[in-house]
Amino acid sequence: MPTLAPLDENITLAELDRDPYPIYRRLRAEAPVLRVKSAGRTLLTKAEDTKYVKDNPEIFSSDDPNTPMKRAFWAHTLMRKDGEDHKRERMAMAPAFAPKVIKNDWMPQYVKIAEEYVSRLPRGEIVDIFAVLSGAYAARGLAILLGMPEASDEDMMEWSQALIEGAGNFGWADAPFERADRANTQIHALLDSIQDRHRAEPDNSAFSVMLNADDPIEEKQIYANIKIAIGGGINEPRDALNTILYGLLTHPDQLAEVRRNDHWEQAFEEGVRWVAPIQASSRLVTQDTELRGYMIPKGDTVMTIQASANRDEDIYQDGETYNVYRDKAPHQAFGNGPHFCQGTHVARRAVGQIMLPMLFDRFPKMSIPDTDAVIWKGFGFRGPIQIPILLQ
């Protein structure tokens, strides 16, 4: 008779937020299925298990009632839905992410934004790229793609961080939810104010295609979709860019090879494998099941740790290291199954095809003077939150 997975009462959310990777490395070796009291979830740290969960939504539902997301987003979002309900809301935004629309509408805009934002960086100075470039670049492009260019970069970045922290508030503290509430109020007010414009002048932006659909989803869910996109659509390219810059600048031999061969997209893929921008996802167990000999009872919540799966020794040799030229293997940074990230192709192009080569072309000798000054943070979402770079 299978028993419950072991219970850990020592791992803290603060430790996971500061640096989860040593913990995940230990868990992969010693306890790949582990109930963690502080998270209130069963953590799964092996790639085989995280993929199995994502590929079987009939057993592991996205509709987890214990997640903070509904409270943070003021809505039951598509991220917490399965089957046709999920598909209908996901497809409502799909026209804005069609390959031709990305190529013809959004990428020319991202090029213009990149040129403008990179050109204003000061040569010969140390600047925090997190603060002055990566978030703002992602924010401006996303605001245009979503159909809300009236939102400032600062607004978009604040809203994204507020929603992310609210959705990841597994300790259910008051302050993150209060911050998310302010973001929700401001986003709703802006969307209310631009509805008439989008109805009068439809375009390919996400808000416009949802509003003007022949059979639109309800307004509350349109707004929820926009908020989901704000949450993930800024932090993913922002954190990916910062992570890849760190990886390349601390591995000059790889950087030289990437520049020589224009292997920027490979550098991007390795960066998001190495430090997945979205580190973990929750799933509700809908029926008694078994993983690695342990009973996972109906009603339990498992947490797939794709951050750990992306470094699994069964798939990657020396997965703890950034290596653009490692043997190819699939990663789970953008998820898999029905909830595969819709903005993946935008992020790949905006960072891998546009920003990275442009930044290194303008500042070919840039460096990180003090790697100890780079600050990494995040359990649910992760990346450098401070990365001072000498631009030269």
Backbone torsions as a table, in degrees:
resi	resn	phi	psi	omega
1	MET	NA	120.8	-179.6
2	PRO	-62.3	145.8	176.7
3	THR	-106.2	167.3	176.1
4	LEU	-66.4	154.0	175.5
5	ALA	-62.6	153.2	177.9
6	PRO	-60.5	153.1	-178.8
7	LEU	-107.1	127.0	176.0
8	ASP	-104.1	127.9	179.6
9	GLU	-112.5	8.8	-174.7
10	ASN	-106.9	-34.4	179.9
11	ILE	-64.3	130.6	-179.4
12	THR	-110.1	156.5	175.6
13	LEU	-64.0	-32.4	178.6
14	ALA	-64.3	-40.3	177.3
15	GLU	-64.3	-43.3	179.8
16	LEU	-65.1	-35.4	179.4
17	ASP	-69.1	-37.1	-176.0
18	ARG	-76.0	-51.7	178.7
19	ASP	-163.6	96.5	-175.9
20	PRO	-81.2	-14.1	-167.9
21	TYR	-65.8	-40.8	174.4
22	PRO	-61.2	-35.5	177.9
23	ILE	-65.9	-46.2	-179.2
24	TYR	-63.5	-38.3	179.6
25	ARG	-61.2	-42.2	178.0
26	ARG	-66.7	-42.1	-178.3
27	LEU	-66.8	-38.7	177.7
28	ARG	-57.8	-36.7	-177.4
29	ALA	-82.9	-35.2	-169.7
30	GLU	-112.7	-33.2	-173.9
31	ALA	-152.5	71.0	-176.0
32	PRO	-67.8	-16.2	172.2
33	VAL	-121.8	110.3	-171.0
34	LEU	-144.0	127.9	172.8
35	ARG	-79.9	123.8	-177.9
36	VAL	-112.9	113.8	-172.6
37	LYS	-59.6	-43.4	-175.6
38	SER	-63.6	-31.4	-179.7
39	ALA	-90.9	-17.3	-178.6
40	GLY	66.7	28.4	-174.7
41	ARG	-145.8	162.5	173.5
42	THR	-95.1	113.7	-177.1
43	LEU	-83.6	133.7	177.0
44	LEU	-115.7	119.3	-170.3
45	THR	-114.3	-2.5	179.0
46	LYS	-98.0	141.8	-175.9
47	ALA	-60.3	-39.1	179.7
48	GLU	-59.2	-40.7	-177.4
49	ASP	-75.2	-41.1	-179.4
50	THR	-65.4	-38.8	177.8
51	LYS	-67.6	-41.3	179.5
52	TYR	-59.1	-43.6	-179.7
53	VAL	-63.3	-47.5	-177.6
54	LYS	-66.5	-30.0	-177.7
55	ASP	-83.6	-4.7	-176.8
56	ASN	-128.9	68.2	-176.6
57	PRO	-66.5	-17.3	177.9
58	GLU	-70.2	-23.3	176.7
59	ILE	-99.5	-37.1	-176.2
60	PHE	-118.7	95.6	-172.9
61	SER	-83.5	145.7	173.4
62	SER	-73.0	-17.0	-176.2
63	ASP	-80.5	72.9	-178.9
64	ASP	-91.9	110.3	-177.5
65	PRO	-71.1	-11.8	-177.6
66	ASN	-93.2	-0.6	179.6
67	THR	-77.2	147.8	176.1
68	PRO	-75.9	-4.0	-171.0
69	MET	-61.5	-44.4	-178.3
70	LYS	-60.2	-42.3	178.3
71	ARG	-65.3	-39.4	-176.2
72	ALA	-73.3	-32.6	-174.3
73	PHE	-102.6	0.8	-179.0
74	TRP	59.1	26.3	-176.2
75	ALA	-165.0	156.3	170.4
76	HIS	-87.4	97.6	-168.7
77	THR	-83.7	167.3	177.7
78	LEU	-61.0	-22.8	178.1
79	MET	-66.2	-18.7	-178.9
80	ARG	-116.7	31.6	178.1
81	LYS	-128.6	158.9	-179.3
82	ASP	-125.3	170.1	169.1
83	GLY	57.0	-138.0	-175.4
84	GLU	-66.5	-34.8	178.4
85	ASP	-60.9	-44.9	178.2
86	HIS	-66.0	-45.8	-176.5
87	LYS	-60.9	-42.3	-177.7
88	ARG	-62.6	-43.3	-178.8
89	GLU	-74.2	-36.0	177.1
90	ARG	-64.7	-44.5	-178.0
91	MET	-69.4	-21.5	178.4
92	ALA	-60.5	-32.9	179.9
93	MET	-94.8	-11.1	-170.5
94	ALA	-54.4	-38.6	-179.2
95	PRO	-57.8	-30.7	179.6
96	ALA	-71.6	-17.3	-177.8
97	PHE	-112.2	14.6	177.5
98	ALA	-64.7	145.0	-176.4
99	PRO	-52.8	-42.9	-179.2
100	LYS	-67.1	-37.0	179.4
101	VAL	-68.3	-42.2	176.7
102	ILE	-59.0	-46.8	-177.0
103	LYS	-67.6	-45.9	-171.1
104	ASN	-91.0	-31.1	-176.8
105	ASP	-98.4	-50.0	-167.6
106	TRP	-90.8	-41.5	-176.0
107	MET	-64.2	-39.2	173.5
108	PRO	-58.9	-35.3	177.1
109	GLN	-67.1	-42.3	179.6
110	TYR	-64.2	-36.4	177.2
111	VAL	-61.5	-46.3	179.3
112	LYS	-61.4	-44.3	-179.7
113	ILE	-63.7	-45.5	-179.9
114	ALA	-59.6	-45.1	179.8
115	GLU	-60.5	-44.1	-179.6
116	GLU	-65.4	-46.6	-173.7
117	TYR	-73.7	-35.5	177.9
118	VAL	-71.5	-36.4	-177.1
119	SER	-65.2	-23.5	-178.3
120	ARG	-91.8	1.8	177.3
121	LEU	-75.0	139.8	-176.4
122	PRO	-82.7	121.4	178.1
123	ARG	-71.6	140.2	176.1
124	GLY	85.0	5.0	-179.6
125	GLU	-117.9	158.3	173.3
126	ILE	-91.4	122.8	179.7
127	VAL	-130.6	150.4	175.0
128	ASP	-83.8	105.2	-176.4
129	ILE	-61.1	-33.0	176.5
130	PHE	-57.8	-44.1	-173.7
131	ALA	-78.4	-33.2	-169.6
132	VAL	-109.6	-11.5	-174.9
133	LEU	-135.6	-60.0	-164.7
134	SER	-62.6	-46.1	179.5
135	GLY	-69.2	-41.9	-178.6
136	ALA	-65.0	-41.6	178.4
137	TYR	-61.1	-48.3	178.4
138	ALA	-63.1	-39.0	-177.4
139	ALA	-66.4	-44.4	-176.7
140	ARG	-67.1	-44.6	178.0
141	GLY	-61.1	-42.9	-178.6
142	LEU	-67.1	-39.4	179.6
143	ALA	-58.7	-39.7	178.4
144	ILE	-69.7	-46.3	-179.6
145	LEU	-60.4	-38.5	-178.4
146	LEU	-78.5	-17.2	-179.5
147	GLY	91.5	24.5	-179.6
148	MET	-131.8	56.4	-178.2
149	PRO	-64.6	-15.2	177.9
150	GLU	-64.3	-24.8	179.0
151	ALA	-70.4	133.2	178.3
152	SER	-74.9	162.7	175.2
153	ASP	-58.0	-41.7	-178.1
154	GLU	-63.9	-41.0	177.2
155	ASP	-62.0	-49.2	-177.3
156	MET	-60.0	-42.8	-179.3
157	MET	-67.3	-40.8	178.3
158	GLU	-65.5	-44.9	180.0
159	TRP	-61.9	-43.6	179.6
160	SER	-59.7	-49.3	-177.9
161	GLN	-65.5	-39.1	179.4
162	ALA	-63.0	-44.2	-179.8
163	LEU	-68.8	-40.0	178.6
164	ILE	-62.2	-47.4	-178.6
165	GLU	-66.9	-34.0	176.0
166	GLY	-66.7	-44.6	-179.4
167	ALA	-66.6	-27.8	179.2
168	GLY	-97.7	14.2	-176.2
169	ASN	-83.1	65.9	-175.0
170	PHE	-69.9	-15.4	174.0
171	GLY	-85.8	-4.3	177.2
172	TRP	55.3	42.2	175.4
173	ALA	-75.3	156.2	-175.5
174	ASP	-72.9	-43.5	-170.5
175	ALA	-58.8	-46.0	179.6
176	PRO	-62.2	-35.8	178.6
177	PHE	-70.5	-35.5	177.6
178	GLU	-65.1	-39.6	177.2
179	ARG	-65.4	-41.8	178.3
180	ALA	-64.7	-36.5	178.5
181	ASP	-61.1	-41.7	178.5
182	ARG	-63.5	-41.0	178.7
183	ALA	-63.8	-44.8	178.6
184	ASN	-58.1	-45.7	-179.2
185	THR	-59.0	-45.6	-177.0
186	GLN	-70.6	-39.6	178.7
187	ILE	-64.5	-45.4	179.8
188	HIS	-60.5	-41.2	-179.6
189	ALA	-63.0	-41.9	179.6
190	LEU	-66.6	-45.7	-179.5
191	LEU	-62.4	-38.1	175.6
192	ASP	-58.6	-40.7	-172.5
193	SER	-75.4	-19.5	-175.9
194	ILE	-109.4	5.2	179.8
195	GLN	-60.1	-46.5	-176.4
196	ASP	-60.6	-40.9	179.2
197	ARG	-61.2	-43.8	-178.1
198	HIS	-70.4	-29.4	177.4
199	ARG	-74.2	-34.1	-179.3
200	ALA	-79.4	-32.4	-176.8
201	GLU	-132.5	75.9	-178.1
202	PRO	-63.1	147.3	174.4
203	ASP	-143.5	-166.8	-176.2
204	ASN	-91.1	7.7	179.0
205	SER	-68.7	156.8	-175.5
206	ALA	-60.4	-43.7	-179.3
207	PHE	-64.7	-41.0	-178.2
208	SER	-66.5	-45.6	-177.6
209	VAL	-67.3	-31.6	177.6
210	MET	-73.2	-41.7	-179.8
211	LEU	-64.8	-37.5	-171.1
212	ASN	-100.9	12.7	179.0
213	ALA	-65.3	152.1	178.3
214	ASP	-62.3	-35.9	178.8
215	ASP	-131.1	76.4	-172.2
216	PRO	-69.7	149.6	170.5
217	ILE	-71.6	165.3	-175.7
218	GLU	-67.0	153.6	-173.2
219	GLU	-56.7	-40.6	-178.9
220	LYS	-57.9	-37.9	-178.8
221	GLN	-79.5	-29.6	171.5
222	ILE	-59.6	-47.2	179.6
223	TYR	-63.7	-39.8	179.1
224	ALA	-63.0	-40.4	177.5
225	ASN	-61.0	-43.0	178.4
226	ILE	-61.8	-41.6	-179.1
227	LYS	-68.1	-37.5	175.7
228	ILE	-61.5	-42.3	179.9
229	ALA	-65.6	-37.8	177.7
230	ILE	-64.5	-43.5	-179.1
231	GLY	-60.5	-53.7	-176.3
232	GLY	-85.8	-28.0	-172.5
233	GLY	-76.0	-13.1	174.4
234	ILE	-100.0	-49.6	-173.4
235	ASN	-66.9	-32.6	-178.5
236	GLU	-65.3	-57.5	178.3
237	PRO	-66.8	-34.9	177.8
238	ARG	-60.3	-54.0	-176.4
239	ASP	-69.4	-34.4	176.7
240	ALA	-62.4	-45.8	179.6
241	LEU	-60.2	-48.2	-178.9
242	ASN	-63.0	-42.2	179.9
243	THR	-63.6	-44.1	-178.3
244	ILE	-67.5	-39.4	175.9
245	LEU	-58.6	-44.4	178.6
246	TYR	-62.8	-46.0	-178.9
247	GLY	-60.0	-46.1	-178.2
248	LEU	-70.7	-43.0	-175.7
249	LEU	-72.2	-19.4	175.8
250	THR	-97.5	2.0	175.7
251	HIS	-135.0	73.0	-172.7
252	PRO	-59.7	-30.6	177.8
253	ASP	-64.2	-41.0	176.8
254	GLN	-67.5	-41.0	179.2
255	LEU	-58.7	-43.7	-179.6
256	ALA	-61.4	-40.5	179.7
257	GLU	-69.7	-40.6	177.6
258	VAL	-61.2	-45.1	-179.0
259	ARG	-66.7	-40.6	-177.8
260	ARG	-63.9	-35.3	-173.9
261	ASN	-110.9	5.7	-176.9
262	ASP	54.1	45.6	-180.0
263	HIS	-91.8	45.5	-176.3
264	TRP	-68.1	-35.8	-179.7
265	GLU	-69.0	-35.7	175.2
266	GLN	-65.4	-38.1	177.3
267	ALA	-62.8	-37.8	177.4
268	PHE	-63.1	-50.0	-177.0
269	GLU	-61.1	-40.5	179.4
270	GLU	-68.4	-35.2	178.7
271	GLY	-63.1	-46.2	-178.4
272	VAL	-74.6	-22.9	171.4
273	ARG	-69.9	-47.5	-174.3
274	TRP	-61.8	-49.9	176.0
275	VAL	-130.2	97.1	-178.0
276	ALA	-66.3	125.2	178.9
277	PRO	-58.0	-41.7	173.1
278	ILE	-102.7	110.1	-167.7
279	GLN	-86.9	-29.5	-170.8
280	ALA	-149.6	152.8	178.4
281	SER	-141.6	145.6	-179.2
282	SER	-101.1	146.4	175.4
283	ARG	-139.8	138.7	178.5
284	LEU	-89.4	130.5	179.6
285	VAL	-82.1	120.7	-173.7
286	THR	-93.5	-11.2	178.3
287	GLN	-155.7	152.1	177.4
288	ASP	-54.1	130.7	-179.9
289	THR	-144.6	178.1	-175.6
290	GLU	-134.5	136.4	175.6
291	LEU	-133.6	123.0	177.9
292	ARG	51.5	38.4	176.0
293	GLY	84.6	1.5	179.8
294	TYR	-107.5	142.1	175.1
295	MET	-76.5	126.7	173.3
296	ILE	-111.6	102.6	-171.6
297	PRO	-75.6	152.8	173.3
298	LYS	-53.5	135.5	-179.4
299	GLY	94.1	-12.8	175.6
300	ASP	-72.4	161.3	174.6
301	THR	-118.1	123.4	175.3
302	VAL	-101.0	153.2	177.3
303	MET	-123.0	114.2	177.0
304	THR	-80.2	122.1	-178.0
305	ILE	-99.4	84.6	-179.7
306	GLN	-65.3	-23.9	174.7
307	ALA	-59.5	-40.0	178.4
308	SER	-77.0	-42.1	179.1
309	ALA	-56.3	-35.1	-178.1
310	ASN	-73.3	-5.7	176.4
311	ARG	-121.8	13.8	-175.3
312	ASP	-61.0	127.0	-178.8
313	GLU	-62.6	-22.2	178.1
314	ASP	-69.0	-19.6	-176.4
315	ILE	-115.6	-38.6	-172.8
316	TYR	-117.9	132.7	171.1
317	GLN	-84.2	125.5	-178.5
318	ASP	54.6	51.4	-177.2
319	GLY	-66.6	-12.4	179.4
320	GLU	-76.0	-10.4	-173.9
321	THR	-106.0	142.9	173.0
322	TYR	-76.8	118.9	-178.0
323	ASN	-146.9	99.3	-177.9
324	VAL	-57.2	-31.7	-171.2
325	TYR	-104.9	26.3	173.7
326	ARG	-69.8	162.8	175.9
327	ASP	-58.6	137.3	-176.9
328	LYS	-64.5	136.2	175.4
329	ALA	-154.9	145.4	-178.3
330	PRO	-68.6	143.9	175.3
331	HIS	-116.1	169.5	-176.6
332	GLN	-116.2	23.3	-175.3
333	ALA	-60.9	-33.2	-179.2
334	PHE	-104.1	17.0	178.8
335	GLY	80.5	-176.4	174.8
336	ASN	-157.1	169.8	-176.7
337	GLY	78.3	-161.5	-174.2
338	PRO	-60.8	-24.6	-175.7
339	HIS	-98.0	19.0	176.0
340	PHE	-52.2	133.8	-171.2
341	CYS	-58.0	124.9	-176.3
342	GLN	-70.9	-26.3	-177.3
343	GLY	-92.3	9.4	-176.5
344	THR	-52.7	-48.8	-173.8
345	HIS	-70.3	-29.1	174.4
346	VAL	-67.2	-47.2	-179.4
347	ALA	-61.7	-43.6	-179.8
348	ARG	-58.0	-45.1	-176.7
349	ARG	-74.8	-44.4	-176.6
350	ALA	-62.5	-38.2	-179.1
351	VAL	-93.2	-54.0	-172.2
352	GLY	-73.1	-36.1	-176.9
353	GLN	-95.8	-26.9	-172.1
354	ILE	-109.9	-64.2	-169.0
355	MET	-70.5	-46.7	-176.0
356	LEU	-59.3	-54.3	-179.8
357	PRO	-62.9	-34.4	-180.0
358	MET	-67.0	-42.0	-178.0
359	LEU	-66.1	-43.7	180.0
360	PHE	-74.2	-23.7	174.8
361	ASP	-69.5	-40.4	-178.5
362	ARG	-78.2	-34.7	-177.4
363	PHE	-126.4	71.1	-172.5
364	PRO	-65.9	-20.1	-178.3
365	LYS	-112.1	22.6	-179.0
366	MET	-65.4	154.9	-174.7
367	SER	-152.6	166.0	172.5
368	ILE	-104.2	103.9	-175.3
369	PRO	-63.1	-32.8	-175.9
370	ASP	-141.4	101.0	-178.7
371	THR	-65.0	-23.6	177.8
372	ASP	-68.4	-18.1	179.5
373	ALA	-82.3	-8.9	177.2
374	VAL	-80.9	126.4	-176.9
375	ILE	-112.2	123.5	177.2
376	TRP	-104.0	147.2	-177.5
377	LYS	-156.8	147.6	168.3
378	GLY	126.1	136.7	175.0
379	PHE	-103.9	-57.5	177.4
380	GLY	-74.6	-40.0	178.2
381	PHE	-129.4	138.2	-173.3
382	ARG	-142.3	147.0	174.7
383	GLY	174.7	174.5	174.6
384	PRO	-69.1	129.5	175.2
385	ILE	-99.8	-1.4	171.6
386	GLN	-153.5	125.2	-179.7
387	ILE	-145.4	84.8	-179.8
388	PRO	-71.7	124.6	-177.7
389	ILE	-126.1	136.8	174.7
390	LEU	-84.6	117.5	-175.8
391	LEU	-92.7	111.1	179.9
392	GLN	-154.6	NA	NA
